[in-house]
Amino acid sequence: MVERVLDILTLLADHPQGLPISEVSRRLDLPKSAVHRLLSVLVSRGLAVQDEYSQRYRMTVKLAAIGFRFLAASGITDMCQPSLDRLAARTGELVRLALVEDDALIWIAKAQGAFRLAFGSGDFRRDTGMAATAEAMAYPRAKLVVASRVGNLPGPIDGPTVGTNHPILREQTGITVMMGMTGKLCLAIDQTPVINEVISPTPSDVAWATDFMADFEASGRVIRDGSDLPRLGRAEKIMKLAVAFGVQPAL
């Protein structure tokens, strides 16, 4: 009887939408009366439920809850979660941990890494009641920029500009750059060239960065004073953007 109950549970686990008694009977080669009796036991124990309209039987989450309770008590996930979190943060990918049971993988823990932050400015304003002005949005933008730097992530992506007015888009993209953000969400394809133009460095910026890097390399990459590191960081950022946007230095 125990084996048959486990067979039914295994079958129902593969069919979250549920199965009628006739289908369970056919798949497990059991009499309908026996299937009905076993399902009634599962229902009485809260491990299965019968849909009122379709009459299908499906599993409840009680068995999963029992499994999670066991994992919590064993301490496996508590021991492994910090390592999963570190790996996810380092790779920016989804990291999962599995145990091997009877030649099958049982997933028991996961961590989702972030590869870049994006500002959902519209949702943020709706939730906080803040205005859309540059002054009001300065704090959350700065928080995202600082969090990205602390997390060793690329600069965050700013929220979109609503509307079709390109001068306003250009102005707001300038604020994006001023705040240290390195991208901006688009609501229409024709916004892309405007945003790219504002975000990309000017030819004179590229010329300055090229000259600075040449002098820095010629001096043996020696940091001479406290102003060199900020200038080096700015020059390296400009050179990366120049390559990405295809900007040539001014002659």
N, C-alpha and C positions, 0 to 999 in steps of 0.2 A: 504494500500500500504506500509506503514511504517513497519508494522508487517512482511509482506512478504520479504521486503528488509533485515530486521534483521534476518529472518529465513535463507535466502540465505547466508548472511555473516557468521552465525553460522555454517552452513553446510560446507562452503568453508574453515573455520578455522580448521575443522577436517580432511581436505583433502588437504594438502599443495601441492600435486602434481597436483591438479586441477581436475575438473569434466566437462564432456561434458554437453551441455544443456539438452539432453535427460535424463541423470542421475539425474540432479538437478530437472527436471520436475517430474520424477518418485518418487524420495524420498520425495518431498514436496507436491506431488499430485496437481501440478499446470499445466495449459496449457503451451505448449512450447512457444507460442507467448508471454504470460505474462512473462515467465522466461527470454526470450530474451530481452524484453523491460526493465525489471528491471536490468538485467546484463549490458545492454547498459548504463543505468544511472550510475551504479557503475563504469564502465570503464571510463565514461566521467568525473567522480569526482576523478579518480585516486585511487579508493579503490579496484579495480579488474583489471585484464588484461587477454586478450585472447592469448594463445600461437599460434604463426603463423603456426606451423606445425601440432600439435595435435588438434588444435581448442578447447582445454580445457580452462576453465575459472578458475583462481585461485586468491586468495587475494594478494594484495601488502602489503608492510609493513607500508603503510600510516596510517592505523587505529591503528597499534601498536605504531607508532610514536606519534599519538594524545594522546594515553593513557599514554605514557611516559612523554609527555609534561604536562599532568594533574598532574601526580605524582610529577614531579619536582616542579610545581607551588604550590602544596599542602604542600610541605615540609615534607611529611611523611618519605620518604627514608632518607633525610638528618638527621632527628631526630633519626631514628632507626639504621642507618649504623654503627655509632661508637659502639653500643652495639653488633651488629652482628659481627663486626671485632674483638672485645674483646673475644666474645664467641668462634669464630672460632680459634683464636690464642690459647686460653686455651685448647680447645679440639682437635685441629688438624683436625677437620672434616668440611664438607660442612654445612653451616648454612643458612637456608632460612626463609624468612618472608612471610606470606600469610595473605590475608584478606578473610573473609567468605562472599561470595555473593551468595544468593539463594541456600544455602546448598552446595556450591562448593567452593574450595580453589583457590584463585587467587594469584599466586606468584608474589611479587612485589620487592623483594630485596634478595640479597644473599651475602655471604662472604665465601671464601675458605681458610681454615686453612692449615698451613704447619706443618707436623709432623717431617720432617727431610729435610735437604738441601743436594743436591748432585751436584757435580761439573762436568758439561759437558765440560771437558777440551778440547776435540777436537773442539767443536763448538766455545769455547772461543778463542782458538788459531786462528781459521779461521777468526773470526770477528775482532780480534785485531792485528793479524800478529805476535804475540809473539812466541818465540821459546818454545820447549818442555823441556828445561833444568830445573833443580830444582831451579836455581836462578830466572829464568823468571817466574816460576809458584809459587814462594813463596808468592808473594803479593796476588793474588786471593785466594790462599789456606788460608792464614792468615785471609783475610776478611771474608771468609765463617766460619772459626772457631770462630772468634770474634762475628759475627752476630748470630751464633747459641747460643753462651753463653748469649748474650744480650736477645735473644728471648726465653731463657730457653728451648732450643731444645737439643736433643742429638747431639753429635759430628757429623759433616758432613761426607758424603761419598765422597771419592776421585774418580777422573776419572779413566778410565781403562788403562791398559798397552797393546799396540798393539803388536802382534807377539806371538811366541810360545817359546821364550827364557826364561826359568824359572829363571836363575841367574839374568837377567835384571828385571824380575817381582819381584824377592825377594828384589833387591836393591831399586826399586821404591816403593815397599810397605813399606820398612823401612823409606823412606822419608815421606810417608803418616802418619806413626805413629809419626815421629819426629815433623811434623807440627801440631799435635793435632787432626788429623782426625781419625775417629773410624771405618771406613769401606772403601771398594774399589770395584768399579764396575768390573764385570768379563765379558770377551768376549768369554770364553770357560769354560766348566765344569772342565777341568783339572787345571785351575788356582785357583780354590777354596781352595784346601788343602794348597797350597803354601801361599796364602794370609792369611788364617786362622792361619797358623803356625807363620807367622811374626807378625800378629796383636795380637795374644794371648800372655799373660804374660809368662815368663819363670817360672819354678818351684822355682828358687831362689827368683824371684820377689814375688811370692805368699807366700813364707816362710817369707820374710821380712814384707809383708803386714799383715800376720797373727800375727806375733809377735808384730808389732806396734799396731794393733787393740786390742790385749790382754792387752798390757801395758796401752793403752789409757782407756780402760774400767776399769782396775784395779785402775787407778788413779781418777776414778769418772768422766771421760770425761772432765777433767779440761784442758783448754788451758794454757800452762805454758809460752810460748813465741811466737814470731812472726813466728817461723819456724813450729809450730805445725799444723796450718791450711793448708799450702801447703802439708805437709806430710800426713795429714788426708785425704785431697782430693785425693792424689795419691793412698793411701792405699785403700780407698773405691772404686776407679776406678778399681784397680787391682783385688780386691775381686769380683766385679761384672763380670769382664771379665773371671776370673777363673771359676766362676760358669757357665757362658755361654759356655766356651770352654772345660770345664771339666779338668782343670789343677790342679794337686795336688801339695802341697808345697814340696820342697826338704827336705829330712830328714837330 
